């Protein structure tokens, strides 16, 4: 496996199929000599305030995967991609495999949002080495031209 972020060349019939199969792959690789972090990228068209906010990343970190018996998996959902993304909450995959449920806590209140398969559009899956610190860095190099085009 590569130490750089790489896109997987895979095709799925639905976003939920990609999410479930990536979970299986993440579990298979978590105890290997080279554990990988996987990100399933998808979009929910027309739900955000801009085209960029329609994108989501579901992150499978091997350090947060359960053993299937005593501990559960912890998956993270981020809205956006790049320096302006934000963590939406923790994710559970519904047992029937037709949706994901995102949960977060706000001032002591549990908030949930369901993302149904029929509303999601699969984009791609990327993976990278879980043991390489630079892969986790959120800060990206931005040119002055890109800074001038930011919405604020």
TIMARKE-854368 format. One record per atom (N, C-alpha, C, CB): x, y, z. Coordinates in nm, 2 decimals, m for minus. Glycine has a CB too. Example, Ala and Ser with C-alpha at 12.3 -4.5 7.8 and 13.67 -1.06 7.14 Angstrom:
node xx->1.32; yy->m0.57; zz->0.78
node xx->1.23; yy->m0.45; zz->0.78
node xx->1.32; yy->m0.33; zz->0.78
node xx->1.13; yy->m0.45; zz->0.90
node xx->1.28; yy->m0.22; zz->0.71
node xx->1.37; yy->m0.11; zz->0.71
node xx->1.29; yy->0.00; zz->0.79
node xx->1.41; yy->m0.06; zz->0.57
***
This chain:
node xx->0.08; yy->m0.12; zz->0.00
node xx->0.00; yy->0.00; zz->0.00
node xx->0.09; yy->0.12; zz->0.00
node xx->m0.09; yy->0.00; zz->0.12
node xx->0.03; yy->0.23; zz->m0.05
node xx->0.11; yy->0.35; zz->m0.06
node xx->0.09; yy->0.44; zz->0.06
node xx->0.06; yy->0.43; zz->m0.18
node xx->0.19; yy->0.52; zz->0.08
node xx->0.19; yy->0.61; zz->0.20
node xx->0.11; yy->0.74; zz->0.16
node xx->0.33; yy->0.65; zz->0.24
node xx->0.08; yy->0.76; zz->0.03
node xx->0.01; yy->0.88; zz->m0.01
node xx->m0.14; yy->0.85; zz->m0.02
node xx->0.06; yy->0.93; zz->m0.15
node xx->m0.22; yy->0.95; zz->m0.02
node xx->m0.36; yy->0.93; zz->m0.04
node xx->m0.39; yy->0.88; zz->m0.18
node xx->m0.45; yy->1.06; zz->m0.01
node xx->m0.47; yy->0.77; zz->m0.20
node xx->m0.49; yy->0.72; zz->m0.33
node xx->m0.64; yy->0.69; zz->m0.35
node xx->m0.41; yy->0.59; zz->m0.35
node xx->m0.69; yy->0.71; zz->m0.47
node xx->m0.83; yy->0.67; zz->m0.50
node xx->m0.84; yy->0.53; zz->m0.54
node xx->m0.88; yy->0.77; zz->m0.61
node xx->m0.94; yy->0.46; zz->m0.49
node xx->m0.96; yy->0.32; zz->m0.53
node xx->m1.04; yy->0.32; zz->m0.66
node xx->m1.03; yy->0.24; zz->m0.42
node xx->m1.01; yy->0.23; zz->m0.75
node xx->m1.08; yy->0.22; zz->m0.88
node xx->m1.19; yy->0.11; zz->m0.86
node xx->m0.98; yy->0.18; zz->m0.99
node xx->m1.30; yy->0.15; zz->m0.80
node xx->m1.41; yy->0.06; zz->m0.78
node xx->m1.54; yy->0.12; zz->m0.82
node xx->m1.42; yy->0.03; zz->m0.63
node xx->m1.64; yy->0.03; zz->m0.85
node xx->m1.77; yy->0.08; zz->m0.89
node xx->m1.87; yy->0.01; zz->m0.80
node xx->m1.80; yy->0.04; zz->m1.04
node xx->m1.98; yy->0.08; zz->m0.76
node xx->m2.08; yy->0.03; zz->m0.68
node xx->m2.22; yy->0.07; zz->m0.73
node xx->m2.07; yy->0.07; zz->m0.53
node xx->m2.32; yy->m0.01; zz->m0.71
node xx->m2.45; yy->0.02; zz->m0.75
node xx->m2.51; yy->0.13; zz->m0.67
node xx->m2.54; yy->m0.11; zz->m0.74
node xx->m2.47; yy->0.14; zz->m0.54
node xx->m2.53; yy->0.25; zz->m0.46
node xx->m2.42; yy->0.29; zz->m0.36
node xx->m2.65; yy->0.20; zz->m0.39
node xx->m2.45; yy->0.41; zz->m0.30
node xx->m2.36; yy->0.46; zz->m0.20
node xx->m2.36; yy->0.37; zz->m0.08
node xx->m2.40; yy->0.60; zz->m0.16
node xx->m2.47; yy->0.32; zz->m0.04
node xx->m2.47; yy->0.23; zz->0.08
node xx->m2.39; yy->0.10; zz->0.06
node xx->m2.62; yy->0.20; zz->0.12
node xx->m2.40; yy->0.05; zz->m0.06
node xx->m2.32; yy->m0.07; zz->m0.09
node xx->m2.17; yy->m0.04; zz->m0.07
node xx->m2.34; yy->m0.12; zz->m0.24
node xx->m2.13; yy->0.08; zz->m0.12
node xx->m1.99; yy->0.13; zz->m0.10
node xx->m1.95; yy->0.14; zz->0.05
node xx->m1.96; yy->0.26; zz->m0.17
node xx->m2.04; yy->0.20; zz->0.12
node xx->m2.02; yy->0.22; zz->0.27
node xx->m2.01; yy->0.08; zz->0.34
node xx->m2.14; yy->0.30; zz->0.33
node xx->m2.10; yy->m0.01; zz->0.31
node xx->m2.09; yy->m0.14; zz->0.38
node xx->m1.97; yy->m0.22; zz->0.34
node xx->m2.22; yy->m0.22; zz->0.35
node xx->m1.94; yy->m0.22; zz->0.21
node xx->m1.82; yy->m0.30; zz->0.16
node xx->m1.69; yy->m0.24; zz->0.21
node xx->m1.82; yy->m0.31; zz->0.01
node xx->m1.69; yy->m0.11; zz->0.22
node xx->m1.57; yy->m0.04; zz->0.27
node xx->m1.55; yy->m0.08; zz->0.42
node xx->m1.57; yy->0.11; zz->0.25
node xx->m1.66; yy->m0.09; zz->0.49
node xx->m1.65; yy->m0.13; zz->0.64
node xx->m1.59; yy->m0.26; zz->0.65
node xx->m1.79; yy->m0.12; zz->0.70
node xx->m1.64; yy->m0.36; zz->0.56
node xx->m1.58; yy->m0.49; zz->0.57
node xx->m1.43; yy->m0.49; zz->0.54
node xx->m1.65; yy->m0.58; zz->0.46
node xx->m1.39; yy->m0.41; zz->0.44
node xx->m1.25; yy->m0.40; zz->0.40
node xx->m1.17; yy->m0.34; zz->0.51
node xx->m1.23; yy->m0.32; zz->0.27
node xx->m1.22; yy->m0.24; zz->0.58
node xx->m1.15; yy->m0.17; zz->0.69
node xx->m1.13; yy->m0.27; zz->0.80
node xx->m1.24; yy->m0.05; zz->0.74
node xx->m1.23; yy->m0.35; zz->0.83
node xx->m1.21; yy->m0.45; zz->0.94
node xx->m1.11; yy->m0.55; zz->0.90
node xx->m1.35; yy->m0.52; zz->0.97
node xx->m1.10; yy->m0.59; zz->0.78
node xx->m1.00; yy->m0.69; zz->0.74
node xx->m0.86; yy->m0.64; zz->0.75
node xx->m1.03; yy->m0.73; zz->0.59
node xx->m0.84; yy->m0.51; zz->0.73
node xx->m0.71; yy->m0.45; zz->0.72
node xx->m0.67; yy->m0.39; zz->0.85
node xx->m0.70; yy->m0.34; zz->0.62
node xx->m0.76; yy->m0.37; zz->0.95
node xx->m0.72; yy->m0.30; zz->1.07
node xx->m0.61; yy->m0.36; zz->1.15
node xx->m0.84; yy->m0.28; zz->1.16
node xx->m0.59; yy->m0.49; zz->1.15
node xx->m0.49; yy->m0.56; zz->1.23
node xx->m0.37; yy->m0.59; zz->1.14
node xx->m0.54; yy->m0.68; zz->1.29
node xx->m0.36; yy->m0.54; zz->1.02
node xx->m0.25; yy->m0.58; zz->0.93
node xx->m0.13; yy->m0.50; zz->0.96
node xx->m0.29; yy->m0.55; zz->0.78
node xx->m0.02; yy->m0.53; zz->0.90
node xx->0.11; yy->m0.45; zz->0.92
node xx->0.10; yy->m0.31; zz->0.87
node xx->0.22; yy->m0.53; zz->0.85
node xx->0.00; yy->m0.29; zz->0.78
node xx->m0.01; yy->m0.15; zz->0.72
node xx->m0.16; yy->m0.11; zz->0.72
node xx->0.05; yy->m0.15; zz->0.57
node xx->m0.21; yy->m0.08; zz->0.84
node xx->m0.36; yy->m0.04; zz->0.84
node xx->m0.38; yy->0.09; zz->0.76
node xx->m0.40; yy->m0.02; zz->0.99
node xx->m0.50; yy->0.09; zz->0.70
node xx->m0.54; yy->0.20; zz->0.61
node xx->m0.66; yy->0.27; zz->0.67
node xx->m0.57; yy->0.14; zz->0.47
node xx->m0.66; yy->0.40; zz->0.65
node xx->m0.78; yy->0.48; zz->0.67
node xx->m0.86; yy->0.49; zz->0.54
node xx->m0.74; yy->0.63; zz->0.73
node xx->m0.99; yy->0.47; zz->0.54
node xx->m1.07; yy->0.48; zz->0.42
node xx->m1.16; yy->0.59; zz->0.43
node xx->m1.15; yy->0.34; zz->0.40
node xx->m1.19; yy->0.66; zz->0.32
node xx->m1.29; yy->0.77; zz->0.32
node xx->m1.38; yy->0.74; zz->0.20
node xx->m1.22; yy->0.91; zz->0.30
node xx->m1.51; yy->0.73; zz->0.23
node xx->m1.61; yy->0.72; zz->0.12
node xx->m1.66; yy->0.86; zz->0.10
node xx->m1.73; yy->0.62; zz->0.16
node xx->m1.65; yy->0.91; zz->m0.02
node xx->m1.70; yy->1.04; zz->m0.05
node xx->m1.83; yy->1.03; zz->m0.13
node xx->m1.59; yy->1.12; zz->m0.13
node xx->m1.92; yy->1.11; zz->m0.09
node xx->m2.05; yy->1.11; zz->m0.16
node xx->m2.11; yy->1.25; zz->m0.15
node xx->m2.15; yy->1.01; zz->m0.10
node xx->m2.22; yy->1.27; zz->m0.22
node xx->m2.29; yy->1.40; zz->m0.22
node xx->m2.44; yy->1.38; zz->m0.20
node xx->m2.25; yy->1.49; zz->m0.34
node xx->m2.50; yy->1.48; zz->m0.15
node xx->m2.64; yy->1.49; zz->m0.13
node xx->m2.68; yy->1.62; zz->m0.21
node xx->m2.69; yy->1.50; zz->0.02
node xx->m2.71; yy->1.60; zz->m0.34
node xx->m2.74; yy->1.72; zz->m0.43
node xx->m2.86; yy->1.80; zz->m0.38
node xx->m2.77; yy->1.67; zz->m0.57
node xx->m2.84; yy->1.93; zz->m0.38
node xx->m2.94; yy->2.03; zz->m0.34
node xx->m2.97; yy->2.04; zz->m0.20
node xx->m3.06; yy->1.99; zz->m0.41
node xx->m2.89; yy->1.99; zz->m0.11
node xx->m2.92; yy->2.00; zz->0.03
node xx->m2.84; yy->2.11; zz->0.10
node xx->m2.89; yy->1.87; zz->0.10
node xx->m2.73; yy->2.15; zz->0.04
node xx->m2.64; yy->2.25; zz->0.10
node xx->m2.67; yy->2.39; zz->0.05
node xx->m2.50; yy->2.21; zz->0.08
node xx->m2.60; yy->2.48; zz->0.11
node xx->m2.61; yy->2.62; zz->0.07
node xx->m2.52; yy->2.65; zz->m0.06
node xx->m2.57; yy->2.72; zz->0.18
node xx->m2.43; yy->2.56; zz->m0.09
node xx->m2.35; yy->2.57; zz->m0.21
node xx->m2.32; yy->2.43; zz->m0.26
node xx->m2.22; yy->2.66; zz->m0.19
node xx->m2.27; yy->2.42; zz->m0.39
node xx->m2.23; yy->2.29; zz->m0.44
node xx->m2.12; yy->2.23; zz->m0.36
node xx->m2.18; yy->2.31; zz->m0.59
node xx->m2.03; yy->2.31; zz->m0.30
node xx->m1.93; yy->2.25; zz->m0.22
node xx->m1.98; yy->2.19; zz->m0.09
node xx->m1.82; yy->2.36; zz->m0.18
node xx->m2.09; yy->2.24; zz->m0.03
node xx->m2.14; yy->2.19; zz->0.09
node xx->m2.23; yy->2.07; zz->0.07
node xx->m2.22; yy->2.30; zz->0.17
node xx->m2.25; yy->2.03; zz->m0.05
node xx->m2.32; yy->1.90; zz->m0.08
node xx->m2.24; yy->1.78; zz->m0.07
node xx->m2.38; yy->1.91; zz->m0.23
node xx->m2.10; yy->1.80; zz->m0.05
node xx->m2.01; yy->1.69; zz->m0.05
node xx->m1.99; yy->1.64; zz->0.10
node xx->m1.88; yy->1.72; zz->m0.11
node xx->m1.98; yy->1.51; zz->0.12
node xx->m1.96; yy->1.45; zz->0.25
node xx->m1.85; yy->1.35; zz->0.24
node xx->m2.09; yy->1.39; zz->0.30
node xx->m1.78; yy->1.33; zz->0.35
node xx->m1.67; yy->1.23; zz->0.37
node xx->m1.70; yy->1.14; zz->0.49
node xx->m1.53; yy->1.29; zz->0.38
node xx->m1.72; yy->1.01; zz->0.47
node xx->m1.74; yy->0.92; zz->0.58
node xx->m1.60; yy->0.85; zz->0.60
node xx->m1.85; yy->0.81; zz->0.55
node xx->m1.54; yy->0.87; zz->0.72
node xx->m1.41; yy->0.83; zz->0.75
node xx->m1.41; yy->0.71; zz->0.84
node xx->m1.33; yy->0.94; zz->0.82
node xx->m1.33; yy->0.60; zz->0.80
node xx->m1.31; yy->0.48; zz->0.87
node xx->m1.17; yy->0.48; zz->0.92
node xx->m1.34; yy->0.35; zz->0.78
node xx->m1.14; yy->0.51; zz->1.04
node xx->m1.01; yy->0.51; zz->1.10
node xx->m0.99; yy->0.38; zz->1.17
node xx->m0.99; yy->0.63; zz->1.19
node xx->m0.88; yy->0.30; zz->1.14
node xx->m0.86; yy->0.17; zz->1.21
node xx->m0.84; yy->0.18; zz->1.36
node xx->m0.74; yy->0.10; zz->1.15
node xx->m0.81; yy->0.30; zz->1.41
node xx->m0.79; yy->0.32; zz->1.55
node xx->m0.92; yy->0.33; zz->1.62
node xx->m0.71; yy->0.44; zz->1.58
node xx->m1.03; yy->0.34; zz->1.55
node xx->m1.17; yy->0.36; zz->1.60
node xx->m1.26; yy->0.25; zz->1.56
node xx->m1.22; yy->0.50; zz->1.57
node xx->m1.21; yy->0.14; zz->1.51
node xx->m1.30; yy->0.03; zz->1.47
node xx->m1.31; yy->m0.06; zz->1.59
node xx->m1.25; yy->m0.04; zz->1.34
node xx->m1.43; yy->m0.11; zz->1.62
node xx->m1.45; yy->m0.20; zz->1.73
node xx->m1.42; yy->m0.34; zz->1.69
node xx->m1.60; yy->m0.19; zz->1.77
node xx->m1.43; yy->m0.43; zz->1.79
node xx->m1.40; yy->m0.57; zz->1.77
node xx->m1.52; yy->m0.65; zz->1.73
node xx->m1.34; yy->m0.63; zz->1.89
node xx->m1.64; yy->m0.59; zz->1.72
node xx->m1.76; yy->m0.66; zz->1.67
node xx->m1.83; yy->m0.73; zz->1.79
node xx->m1.72; yy->m0.76; zz->1.57
node xx->m1.77; yy->m0.75; zz->1.90
node xx->m1.83; yy->m0.82; zz->2.01
node xx->m1.86; yy->m0.73; zz->2.13
node xx->m1.74; yy->m0.94; zz->2.05
node xx->m1.75; yy->m0.66; zz->2.18
node xx->m1.77; yy->m0.58; zz->2.30
node xx->m1.77; yy->m0.43; zz->2.27
node xx->m1.66; yy->m0.61; zz->2.40
node xx->m1.71; yy->m0.39; zz->2.16
node xx->m1.70; yy->m0.25; zz->2.12
node xx->m1.76; yy->m0.23; zz->1.98
node xx->m1.56; yy->m0.19; zz->2.13
node xx->m1.82; yy->m0.11; zz->1.97
node xx->m1.88; yy->m0.08; zz->1.84
node xx->m1.78; yy->0.00; zz->1.75
node xx->m2.01; yy->0.00; zz->1.85
node xx->m1.81; yy->0.01; zz->1.63
node xx->m1.72; yy->0.10; zz->1.54
node xx->m1.76; yy->0.24; zz->1.56
node xx->m1.75; yy->0.06; zz->1.39
node xx->m1.66; yy->0.33; zz->1.54
node xx->m1.68; yy->0.47; zz->1.55
node xx->m1.64; yy->0.53; zz->1.41
node xx->m1.60; yy->0.54; zz->1.66
node xx->m1.74; yy->0.57; zz->1.34
node xx->m1.72; yy->0.63; zz->1.20
node xx->m1.75; yy->0.78; zz->1.22
node xx->m1.81; yy->0.57; zz->1.09
node xx->m1.68; yy->0.86; zz->1.14
node xx->m1.69; yy->1.01; zz->1.15
node xx->m1.74; yy->1.06; zz->1.01
node xx->m1.56; yy->1.07; zz->1.18
node xx->m1.84; yy->1.15; zz->1.01
node xx->m1.89; yy->1.22; zz->0.89
node xx->m1.85; yy->1.36; zz->0.89
node xx->m2.04; yy->1.20; zz->0.88
node xx->m1.79; yy->1.41; zz->0.78
node xx->m1.75; yy->1.55; zz->0.76
node xx->m1.83; yy->1.60; zz->0.64
node xx->m1.60; yy->1.56; zz->0.74
node xx->m1.88; yy->1.73; zz->0.65
node xx->m1.94; yy->1.79; zz->0.54
node xx->m1.84; yy->1.88; zz->0.48
node xx->m2.06; yy->1.88; zz->0.59
node xx->m1.83; yy->1.88; zz->0.34
node xx->m1.73; yy->1.96; zz->0.27
node xx->m1.61; yy->1.88; zz->0.25
node xx->m1.70; yy->2.09; zz->0.34
node xx->m1.51; yy->1.94; zz->0.18
node xx->m1.38; yy->1.87; zz->0.15
node xx->m1.27; yy->1.97; zz->0.16
node xx->m1.39; yy->1.79; zz->0.02
node xx->m1.17; yy->1.95; zz->0.23
node xx->m1.06; yy->2.05; zz->0.23
node xx->m1.06; yy->2.13; zz->0.36
node xx->m1.07; yy->2.14; zz->0.12
node xx->m1.01; yy->2.25; zz->0.35
node xx->m0.99; yy->2.33; zz->0.48
node xx->m1.12; yy->2.38; zz->0.54
node xx->m0.90; yy->2.44; zz->0.45
node xx->m1.23; yy->2.38; zz->0.46
node xx->m1.35; yy->2.44; zz->0.51
node xx->m1.45; yy->2.33; zz->0.55
node xx->m1.42; yy->2.53; zz->0.40
node xx->m1.41; yy->2.21; zz->0.56
node xx->m1.50; yy->2.10; zz->0.61
node xx->m1.53; yy->2.11; zz->0.75
node xx->m1.44; yy->1.96; zz->0.57
node xx->m1.63; yy->2.04; zz->0.80
node xx->m1.67; yy->2.04; zz->0.94
node xx->m1.72; yy->1.91; zz->0.98
node xx->m1.77; yy->2.15; zz->0.97
node xx->m1.69; yy->1.86; zz->1.10
node xx->m1.74; yy->1.73; zz->1.14
node xx->m1.89; yy->1.74; zz->1.18
node xx->m1.66; yy->1.69; zz->1.27
node xx->m1.96; yy->1.65; zz->1.12
node xx->m2.11; yy->1.65; zz->1.14
node xx->m2.15; yy->1.57; zz->1.26
node xx->m2.18; yy->1.61; zz->1.02
node xx->m2.07; yy->1.46; zz->1.28
node xx->m2.10; yy->1.38; zz->1.40
node xx->m2.05; yy->1.23; zz->1.38
node xx->m2.25; yy->1.37; zz->1.42
node xx->m2.10; yy->1.15; zz->1.46
node xx->m2.06; yy->1.01; zz->1.46
node xx->m2.17; yy->0.93; zz->1.38
node xx->m2.04; yy->0.95; zz->1.60
node xx->m2.13; yy->0.82; zz->1.32
node xx->m2.22; yy->0.75; zz->1.22
node xx->m2.25; yy->0.61; zz->1.26
node xx->m2.17; yy->0.76; zz->1.08
node xx->m2.37; yy->0.57; zz->1.25
node xx->m2.41; yy->0.43; zz->1.26
node xx->m2.47; yy->0.39; zz->1.13
node xx->m2.51; yy->0.41; zz->1.38
node xx->m2.44; yy->0.27; zz->1.09
node xx->m2.50; yy->0.21; zz->0.97
node xx->m2.62; yy->0.13; zz->1.01
node xx->m2.40; yy->0.12; zz->0.89
node xx->m2.74; yy->0.16; zz->0.95
node xx->m2.86; yy->0.09; zz->0.98
node xx->m2.84; yy->m0.06; zz->0.95
node xx->m2.98; yy->0.15; zz->0.91
node xx->m2.90; yy->m0.14; zz->1.03
node xx->m2.89; yy->m0.29; zz->1.02
node xx->m2.93; yy->m0.34; zz->0.88
node xx->m2.96; yy->m0.36; zz->1.13
node xx->m3.03; yy->m0.27; zz->0.83
node xx->m3.08; yy->m0.31; zz->0.69
node xx->m3.00; yy->m0.26; zz->0.58
node xx->m3.23; yy->m0.27; zz->0.67
node xx->m2.90; yy->m0.18; zz->0.61
node xx->m2.80; yy->m0.13; zz->0.51
node xx->m2.86; yy->m0.03; zz->0.41
node xx->m2.75; yy->m0.25; zz->0.44
node xx->m2.97; yy->0.03; zz->0.45
node xx->m3.03; yy->0.13; zz->0.35
node xx->m3.01; yy->0.27; zz->0.39
node xx->m3.18; yy->0.10; zz->0.35
node xx->m2.94; yy->0.30; zz->0.50
node xx->m2.92; yy->0.44; zz->0.54
node xx->m2.81; yy->0.44; zz->0.65
node xx->m3.05; yy->0.50; zz->0.59
node xx->m2.76; yy->0.57; zz->0.67
node xx->m2.67; yy->0.59; zz->0.78
node xx->m2.74; yy->0.69; zz->0.87
node xx->m2.53; yy->0.64; zz->0.74
node xx->m2.71; yy->0.68; zz->1.00
node xx->m2.77; yy->0.78; zz->1.10
node xx->m2.65; yy->0.85; zz->1.16
node xx->m2.85; yy->0.70; zz->1.21
node xx->m2.66; yy->0.98; zz->1.15
node xx->m2.55; yy->1.07; zz->1.20
node xx->m2.60; yy->1.13; zz->1.33
node xx->m2.51; yy->1.19; zz->1.10
node xx->m2.52; yy->1.11; zz->1.44
node xx->m2.56; yy->1.16; zz->1.57
node xx->m2.46; yy->1.26; zz->1.63
node xx->m2.59; yy->1.05; zz->1.67
node xx->m2.51; yy->1.36; zz->1.69
node xx->m2.42; yy->1.46; zz->1.75
node xx->m2.49; yy->1.51; zz->1.88
node xx->m2.38; yy->1.58; zz->1.65
node xx->m2.42; yy->1.57; zz->1.97
node xx->m2.48; yy->1.63; zz->2.09
node xx->m2.46; yy->1.78; zz->2.09
node xx->m2.42; yy->1.56; zz->2.22
node xx->m2.57; yy->1.85; zz->2.11
node xx->m2.57; yy->2.00; zz->2.11
node xx->m2.63; yy->2.04; zz->2.24
node xx->m2.64; yy->2.05; zz->1.98
node xx->m2.55; yy->2.11; zz->2.32
node xx->m2.60; yy->2.16; zz->2.45
node xx->m2.68; yy->2.05; zz->2.53
node xx->m2.69; yy->2.28; zz->2.43
node xx->m2.62; yy->1.93; zz->2.53
node xx->m2.68; yy->1.82; zz->2.61
node xx->m2.79; yy->1.74; zz->2.54
node xx->m2.73; yy->1.87; zz->2.74
node xx->m2.83; yy->1.79; zz->2.42
node xx->m2.94; yy->1.72; zz->2.35
node xx->m2.88; yy->1.64; zz->2.24
node xx->m3.03; yy->1.83; zz->2.28
node xx->m2.93; yy->1.52; zz->2.22
node xx->m2.89; yy->1.43; zz->2.12
node xx->m2.96; yy->1.46; zz->1.99
node xx->m2.91; yy->1.28; zz->2.15
node xx->m2.89; yy->1.49; zz->1.88
node xx->m2.94; yy->1.53; zz->1.75
node xx->m2.91; yy->1.42; zz->1.66
node xx->m2.89; yy->1.67; zz->1.70
node xx->m3.01; yy->1.37; zz->1.58
node xx->m2.98; yy->1.27; zz->1.47
node xx->m3.03; yy->1.32; zz->1.34
node xx->m3.04; yy->1.14; zz->1.51
node xx->m2.97; yy->1.27; zz->1.24
node xx->m3.01; yy->1.30; zz->1.10
node xx->m2.98; yy->1.17; zz->1.02
node xx->m2.92; yy->1.42; zz->1.04
node xx->m3.08; yy->1.13; zz->0.94
node xx->m3.07; yy->1.01; zz->0.86
node xx->m3.04; yy->1.04; zz->0.72
node xx->m3.20; yy->0.92; zz->0.87
node xx->m2.94; yy->0.98; zz->0.66
node xx->m2.90; yy->0.99; zz->0.52
node xx->m2.94; yy->0.86; zz->0.45
node xx->m2.75; yy->1.02; zz->0.50
node xx->m3.05; yy->0.87; zz->0.36
node xx->m3.10; yy->0.75; zz->0.30
node xx->m3.02; yy->0.73; zz->0.17
node xx->m3.25; yy->0.76; zz->0.27
node xx->m3.01; yy->0.60; zz->0.13
node xx->m2.93; yy->0.56; zz->0.01
node xx->m2.98; yy->0.63; zz->m0.11
node xx->m2.93; yy->0.41; zz->0.00
node xx->m3.12; yy->0.64; zz->m0.12
node xx->m3.17; yy->0.69; zz->m0.25
node xx->m3.14; yy->0.84; zz->m0.27
node xx->m3.33; yy->0.68; zz->m0.24
node xx->m3.10; yy->0.91; zz->m0.16
node xx->m3.07; yy->1.05; zz->m0.17
node xx->m2.92; yy->1.08; zz->m0.19
node xx->m3.11; yy->1.12; zz->m0.04
node xx->m2.84; yy->0.97; zz->m0.17
node xx->m2.69; yy->0.99; zz->m0.18
node xx->m2.64; yy->0.95; zz->m0.32
node xx->m2.62; yy->0.91; zz->m0.07
node xx->m2.54; yy->1.02; zz->m0.36
node xx->m2.47; yy->0.99; zz->m0.49
node xx->m2.32; yy->0.96; zz->m0.46
node xx->m2.48; yy->1.11; zz->m0.59
node xx->m2.28; yy->0.84; zz->m0.49
node xx->m2.15; yy->0.79; zz->m0.46
node xx->m2.05; yy->0.87; zz->m0.55
node xx->m2.13; yy->0.64; zz->m0.48
node xx->m1.94; yy->0.91; zz->m0.49
node xx->m1.83; yy->0.98; zz->m0.57
node xx->m1.71; yy->0.89; zz->m0.58
node xx->m1.79; yy->1.12; zz->m0.50
node xx->m1.64; yy->0.86; zz->m0.47
node xx->m1.52; yy->0.78; zz->m0.48
node xx->m1.48; yy->0.74; zz->m0.34
node xx->m1.41; yy->0.86; zz->m0.54
node xx->m1.39; yy->0.64; zz->m0.33
node xx->m1.33; yy->0.60; zz->m0.21
node xx->m1.18; yy->0.62; zz->m0.22
node xx->m1.36; yy->0.44; zz->m0.18
node xx->m1.12; yy->0.68; zz->m0.11
node xx->m0.98; yy->0.70; zz->m0.11
node xx->m0.93; yy->0.63; zz->0.02
node xx->m0.94; yy->0.85; zz->m0.10
node xx->m0.80; yy->0.59; zz->0.01
node xx->m0.74; yy->0.53; zz->0.13
node xx->m0.60; yy->0.58; zz->0.15
node xx->m0.74; yy->0.37; zz->0.12
node xx->m0.55; yy->0.57; zz->0.27
node xx->m0.41; yy->0.62; zz->0.30
node xx->m0.36; yy->0.55; zz->0.42
node xx->m0.40; yy->0.77; zz->0.31
node xx->m0.23; yy->0.55; zz->0.44
node xx->m0.17; yy->0.48; zz->0.55
node xx->m0.20; yy->0.54; zz->0.68
node xx->m0.01; yy->0.48; zz->0.53
node xx->m0.25; yy->0.46; zz->0.78
node xx->m0.29; yy->0.52; zz->0.91
node xx->m0.17; yy->0.55; zz->0.99
node xx->m0.38; yy->0.41; zz->0.98
node xx->m0.05; yy->0.51; zz->0.96
node xx->0.06; yy->0.53; zz->1.04
node xx->0.15; yy->0.65; zz->0.99
node xx->0.15; yy->0.41; zz->1.04
node xx->0.10; yy->0.72; zz->0.89
node xx->0.18; yy->0.84; zz->0.84
node xx->0.11; yy->0.96; zz->0.89
node xx->0.19; yy->0.83; zz->0.68
node xx->0.17; yy->1.04; zz->0.97
node xx->0.11; yy->1.16; zz->1.04
node xx->0.07; yy->1.26; zz->0.94
node xx->0.21; yy->1.22; zz->1.13
node xx->0.14; yy->1.29; zz->0.83
node xx->0.11; yy->1.39; zz->0.74
node xx->m0.02; yy->1.37; zz->0.67
node xx->0.22; yy->1.41; zz->0.63
node xx->m0.07; yy->1.24; zz->0.66
node xx->m0.20; yy->1.21; zz->0.60
node xx->m0.31; yy->1.27; zz->0.68
node xx->m0.21; yy->1.07; zz->0.58
node xx->m0.29; yy->1.29; zz->0.81
node xx->m0.40; yy->1.34; zz->0.89
node xx->m0.41; yy->1.49; zz->0.90
node xx->m0.38; yy->1.29; zz->1.03
node xx->m0.31; yy->1.56; zz->0.85
node xx->m0.31; yy->1.71; zz->0.85
node xx->m0.42; yy->1.76; zz->0.77
node xx->m0.17; yy->1.76; zz->0.80
node xx->m0.49; yy->1.85; zz->0.83
node xx->m0.61; yy->1.91; zz->0.77
node xx->m0.57; yy->2.04; zz->0.69
node xx->m0.71; yy->1.95; zz->0.87
node xx->m0.46; yy->2.10; zz->0.72
node xx->m0.42; yy->2.22; zz->0.66
node xx->m0.36; yy->2.19; zz->0.52
node xx->m0.32; yy->2.30; zz->0.74
node xx->m0.41; yy->2.26; zz->0.42
node xx->m0.36; yy->2.24; zz->0.28
node xx->m0.29; yy->2.36; zz->0.24
node xx->m0.48; yy->2.20; zz->0.19
node xx->m0.20; yy->2.34; zz->0.14
node xx->m0.13; yy->2.46; zz->0.08
node xx->m0.23; yy->2.53; zz->m0.01
node xx->0.00; yy->2.42; zz->0.00
node xx->m0.25; yy->2.66; zz->0.00
node xx->m0.34; yy->2.74; zz->m0.08
node xx->m0.27; yy->2.85; zz->m0.14
node xx->m0.46; yy->2.79; zz->0.01
node xx->m0.29; yy->2.87; zz->m0.27
node xx->m0.22; yy->2.98; zz->m0.34
node xx->m0.30; yy->3.11; zz->m0.31
node xx->m0.22; yy->2.95; zz->m0.49
node xx->m0.23; yy->3.22; zz->m0.34
node xx->m0.30; yy->3.35; zz->m0.32
node xx->m0.42; yy->3.37; zz->m0.41
node xx->m0.20; yy->3.47; zz->m0.35
node xx->m0.42; yy->3.31; zz->m0.53
node xx->m0.53; yy->3.32; zz->m0.62
node xx->m0.65; yy->3.25; zz->m0.56
node xx->m0.50; yy->3.26; zz->m0.76
node xx->m0.63; yy->3.13; zz->m0.50
node xx->m0.74; yy->3.06; zz->m0.43
node xx->m0.79; yy->3.14; zz->m0.31
node xx->m0.69; yy->2.92; zz->m0.39
node xx->m0.71; yy->3.20; zz->m0.24
node xx->m0.75; yy->3.28; zz->m0.12
node xx->m0.84; yy->3.39; zz->m0.16
node xx->m0.63; yy->3.33; zz->m0.05
node xx->m0.81; yy->3.46; zz->m0.28
node xx->m0.89; yy->3.57; zz->m0.33
node xx->m1.03; yy->3.52; zz->m0.37
node xx->m0.83; yy->3.63; zz->m0.44
node xx->m1.05; yy->3.39; zz->m0.40
node xx->m1.18; yy->3.34; zz->m0.45
node xx->m1.26; yy->3.28; zz->m0.34
node xx->m1.15; yy->3.24; zz->m0.55
node xx->m1.21; yy->3.28; zz->m0.21
node xx->m1.29; yy->3.23; zz->m0.10
node xx->m1.41; yy->3.32; zz->m0.08
node xx->m1.20; yy->3.23; zz->0.03
node xx->m1.53; yy->3.26; zz->m0.04
node xx->m1.65; yy->3.34; zz->m0.02
node xx->m1.65; yy->3.44; zz->0.09
node xx->m1.76; yy->3.25; zz->m0.01
node xx->m1.55; yy->3.45; zz->0.17
node xx->m1.56; yy->3.55; zz->0.28
node xx->m1.44; yy->3.64; zz->0.28
node xx->m1.56; yy->3.48; zz->0.41
***
